[in-house]
Amino acid sequence: MSGINSVAAKPNYFFAPVAGESAIGKVRDGNEDSGFVSQFSLAVADGMGGHVGGEIASRIAIREFASRLPLITNADIDVDSREDLLLNLALDIDRAINVEVTARPELEGMGTTLSSVTIVGENVLLLHIGDSRCYRIRKKKISQLSVDHTVIQELLDQGRITHEEIADHPQRSFLTQALMGKGELTPVLLSYPAELGDIYLICSDGLSGVLAENEIRDSFTSGDLTTAVNSLIAKAYERGAPDNVTVTVGEISNQNHISKLFLGAAQ
């Protein structure tokens, strides 16, 4: 008896459910953070350069990022090409910021971080510039996937300071990479195999600067992502919320749930 060999279709992965929130905090006058959540991607941009400049830079980053997603996630394009598009997107955002600064010289010095995860094929791609962080929670264990582009991180890597010295270090907030329209950046693109049930979290340093990894992880014990995000924002406020706080989260699923949400200055 002859038969036909069936080939199993590659799984389609999505972020579902998703959740996100952006808050001003207790000290800042405005929100310079921007965020984005969809069934394929999570992103956070933390603006700098003053209230107006920071919010403009982060908005440009997130809006440009979201506008390219339909092409980057198009399954008709091969995976390698989609990866190239995602990596080049950082350079395109940098150029868009340059155009804005050229048209409005008073914005000179504005910039933004950008950290994002995007589902491409069977992998999750992390695009990272600056110190907004990406965490993955897998089977109740949390891992930081991004590496901060900061002077402090370089000093830690070189063994010149200890973790205990970070809080009082005068250069603790100095970035070594940011999107500022100057073309001086080397964006990081890392790939991780998608695994059902994994939770990805992108946040600005308004969260990671006041909460430890285990505190972030423990907020997800309820299983509801919206409840977890609200808990994280509340904990940041309990610690004084000295900066804007933006959190985006999504769980890897094979059930598509179409969603799109802009946060903070990107709204």
C-alpha positions as CSV (number, residue, x, y, z in Angstrom):
1,M,0.0,0.0,0.0
2,S,1.5,3.3,-1.0
3,G,1.0,6.5,0.8
4,I,1.8,10.2,0.7
5,N,4.3,11.5,3.1
6,S,3.0,14.6,4.8
7,V,5.3,17.4,5.7
8,A,4.4,19.2,8.9
9,A,3.9,22.9,8.4
10,K,6.2,25.2,10.3
11,P,4.4,26.7,13.3
12,N,3.2,30.2,13.3
13,Y,4.0,32.2,16.4
14,F,2.4,35.3,17.8
15,F,2.5,37.4,20.9
16,A,-0.9,36.6,22.5
17,P,-1.9,37.8,24.9
18,V,-0.1,41.2,25.1
19,A,-0.2,44.1,27.5
20,G,1.5,47.5,27.9
21,E,1.5,50.7,29.9
22,S,3.4,54.0,30.1
23,A,3.4,56.3,33.1
24,I,5.0,59.7,33.7
25,G,6.2,58.8,37.2
26,K,6.4,61.0,40.2
27,V,9.2,63.4,39.2
28,R,9.0,64.2,35.5
29,D,6.8,66.9,34.0
30,G,6.1,64.9,30.8
31,N,6.4,61.5,29.3
32,E,9.4,61.1,27.0
33,D,8.9,57.3,26.7
34,S,7.1,55.7,23.7
35,G,6.0,52.1,23.4
36,F,4.3,49.7,20.9
37,V,2.6,46.4,21.2
38,S,1.3,44.1,18.5
39,Q,0.8,40.4,17.8
40,F,4.3,40.3,16.2
41,S,6.3,42.8,18.1
42,L,7.0,44.7,21.4
43,A,9.1,47.9,21.5
44,V,10.1,50.7,23.9
45,A,11.9,53.9,23.1
46,D,13.1,56.1,26.0
47,G,13.7,59.7,24.7
48,M,16.2,62.2,26.0
49,G,17.1,65.8,25.3
50,G,14.5,67.6,27.3
51,H,10.7,67.2,27.4
52,V,9.9,68.2,23.9
53,G,13.0,66.8,22.2
54,G,12.9,63.5,24.1
55,E,9.2,62.8,23.3
56,I,9.7,63.7,19.6
57,A,12.7,61.4,19.3
58,S,11.0,58.4,20.9
59,R,7.8,59.0,18.9
60,I,9.8,59.0,15.7
61,A,11.5,55.7,16.6
62,I,8.3,53.9,17.5
63,R,6.2,55.2,14.7
64,E,8.9,54.4,12.1
65,F,9.3,51.0,13.7
66,A,5.6,50.2,13.6
67,S,5.2,51.5,10.0
68,R,7.8,48.9,8.8
69,L,6.5,45.9,10.6
70,P,4.0,44.8,7.8
71,L,7.0,44.4,5.5
72,I,9.3,42.9,8.1
73,T,6.8,40.3,9.2
74,N,5.6,39.5,5.6
75,A,5.9,35.7,5.3
76,D,6.4,36.0,1.5
77,I,9.8,37.5,2.1
78,D,12.6,35.1,3.1
79,V,13.8,35.2,6.7
80,D,17.3,36.5,5.9
81,S,15.8,39.5,4.1
82,R,13.5,40.2,6.9
83,E,16.4,40.2,9.4
84,D,18.3,42.7,7.1
85,L,15.2,44.9,7.0
86,L,15.0,44.9,10.8
87,L,18.6,45.7,11.3
88,N,18.5,48.5,8.7
89,L,15.4,49.9,10.3
90,A,17.6,51.3,13.2
91,L,19.7,53.2,10.6
92,D,16.5,54.5,9.0
93,I,15.2,55.8,12.3
94,D,18.5,57.5,13.0
95,R,18.2,59.3,9.6
96,A,14.6,60.3,10.3
97,I,15.8,61.9,13.6
98,N,18.5,63.7,11.6
99,V,15.9,65.1,9.2
100,E,13.8,66.4,12.2
101,V,16.8,68.0,13.9
102,T,18.0,69.6,10.6
103,A,14.5,71.1,10.1
104,R,14.4,72.2,13.8
105,P,17.9,73.1,15.0
106,E,16.5,73.8,18.5
107,L,16.1,70.0,18.9
108,E,19.9,69.4,18.5
109,G,21.0,66.8,21.1
110,M,17.7,64.9,21.2
111,G,17.8,61.2,21.0
112,T,16.3,57.9,22.1
113,T,16.9,54.4,23.0
114,L,15.1,51.6,21.1
115,S,14.7,48.0,22.3
116,S,12.3,45.6,20.5
117,V,11.5,42.0,19.9
118,T,9.9,40.8,16.7
119,I,8.7,37.4,15.7
120,V,10.3,36.4,12.4
121,G,9.6,32.8,11.3
122,E,10.4,30.5,14.2
123,N,12.6,33.0,16.0
124,V,12.3,36.1,18.1
125,L,14.7,38.9,17.0
126,L,15.9,41.4,19.5
127,L,16.9,44.8,18.1
128,H,18.6,46.9,20.7
129,I,20.2,50.3,21.1
130,G,20.7,52.0,24.5
131,D,19.6,50.9,27.9
132,S,15.9,50.0,27.6
133,R,15.9,46.4,28.5
134,C,14.6,43.1,27.2
135,Y,13.8,40.2,29.6
136,R,12.5,36.7,28.9
137,I,10.6,34.7,31.5
138,R,10.7,31.0,30.7
139,K,9.4,28.4,33.1
140,K,9.5,30.9,36.0
141,K,13.1,31.9,35.4
142,I,13.9,35.4,34.2
143,S,16.9,36.2,31.9
144,Q,18.1,39.6,30.7
145,L,18.6,39.3,26.9
146,S,19.8,42.8,26.2
147,V,23.1,44.3,27.3
148,D,23.0,48.0,28.3
149,H,24.9,50.4,26.0
150,T,26.1,52.5,29.0
151,V,29.4,53.6,30.4
152,I,28.5,51.7,33.6
153,Q,28.1,48.4,31.7
154,E,31.5,48.9,30.0
155,L,33.1,49.5,33.4
156,L,31.4,46.4,34.7
157,D,32.6,44.3,31.8
158,Q,36.1,45.6,32.3
159,G,36.0,44.8,36.0
160,R,36.7,48.4,37.0
161,I,33.7,48.7,39.2
162,T,31.4,46.4,41.2
163,H,27.6,46.2,41.1
164,E,27.5,47.7,44.5
165,E,29.2,50.9,43.2
166,I,26.6,51.5,40.4
167,A,24.0,53.5,42.4
168,D,26.5,56.2,43.4
169,H,28.5,56.3,40.2
170,P,28.5,59.8,38.5
171,Q,28.3,58.2,35.0
172,R,25.5,55.7,35.8
173,S,23.2,57.2,33.2
174,F,25.6,57.9,30.4
175,L,24.8,56.0,27.2
176,T,27.4,54.8,24.7
177,Q,24.9,54.3,22.0
178,A,21.6,56.1,21.2
179,L,19.6,57.1,18.1
180,M,20.5,60.8,17.8
181,G,20.6,61.3,14.0
182,K,24.4,61.3,13.8
183,G,24.9,57.9,12.2
184,E,27.3,56.9,15.0
185,L,25.7,53.6,16.1
186,T,26.1,49.8,15.8
187,P,22.7,48.3,16.4
188,V,22.6,44.9,18.0
189,L,20.4,42.2,16.4
190,L,20.1,38.9,18.3
191,S,18.0,35.8,17.5
192,Y,16.3,33.5,20.0
193,P,14.2,30.4,19.1
194,A,10.5,31.0,19.8
195,E,9.1,28.7,22.5
196,L,5.5,28.5,23.4
197,G,4.7,30.0,26.8
198,D,7.8,32.3,26.9
199,I,7.0,35.8,28.1
200,Y,9.0,38.7,26.7
201,L,9.2,42.0,28.4
202,I,10.6,45.3,27.1
203,C,10.9,48.2,29.6
204,S,12.5,51.6,30.0
205,D,15.0,52.2,32.8
206,G,12.2,53.8,34.8
207,L,11.4,50.2,35.7
208,S,14.7,48.3,35.6
209,G,16.4,51.1,37.5
210,V,14.2,50.6,40.5
211,L,13.2,46.9,40.5
212,A,15.4,43.9,40.6
213,E,15.0,41.0,38.2
214,N,13.3,38.7,40.8
215,E,10.8,41.5,41.6
216,I,9.9,41.7,37.9
217,R,9.6,37.9,37.6
218,D,7.4,37.6,40.7
219,S,4.8,40.1,39.2
220,F,3.8,37.4,36.7
221,T,2.7,34.7,39.2
222,S,-1.0,35.5,38.5
223,G,-0.7,34.5,34.8
224,D,-2.5,37.6,33.6
225,L,-0.3,40.0,31.7
226,T,-2.3,43.1,32.3
227,T,-2.4,42.5,36.0
228,A,1.4,41.9,35.9
229,V,2.0,45.2,34.0
230,N,-0.2,47.1,36.5
231,S,1.7,45.6,39.4
232,L,5.1,46.6,37.9
233,I,4.0,50.2,37.4
234,A,2.6,50.3,40.9
235,K,5.9,48.9,42.3
236,A,7.9,51.5,40.4
237,Y,5.7,54.2,42.0
238,E,6.2,52.7,45.4
239,R,10.0,53.2,44.9
240,G,9.5,56.8,44.0
241,A,9.2,56.5,40.2
242,P,11.9,59.0,39.5
243,D,11.6,58.5,35.7
244,N,9.0,57.7,33.1
245,V,8.0,54.0,33.3
246,T,7.1,52.0,30.2
247,V,6.4,48.3,30.1
248,T,5.4,46.1,27.2
249,V,4.9,42.3,27.5
250,G,3.8,39.5,25.3
251,E,3.5,35.7,25.6
252,I,4.5,33.4,22.7
253,S,1.5,31.6,21.4
254,N,0.3,29.8,18.2
255,Q,-3.1,31.5,18.5
256,N,-3.2,34.8,16.6
257,H,-4.9,37.7,18.3
258,I,-4.7,40.8,16.2
259,S,-3.7,43.8,18.3
260,K,-1.9,47.1,18.1
261,L,-1.3,49.6,20.8
262,F,0.8,52.8,21.0
263,L,1.9,54.0,24.3
264,G,3.3,57.2,25.9
265,A,4.5,59.9,23.5
266,A,3.8,57.7,20.5
267,Q,0.0,57.9,21.0
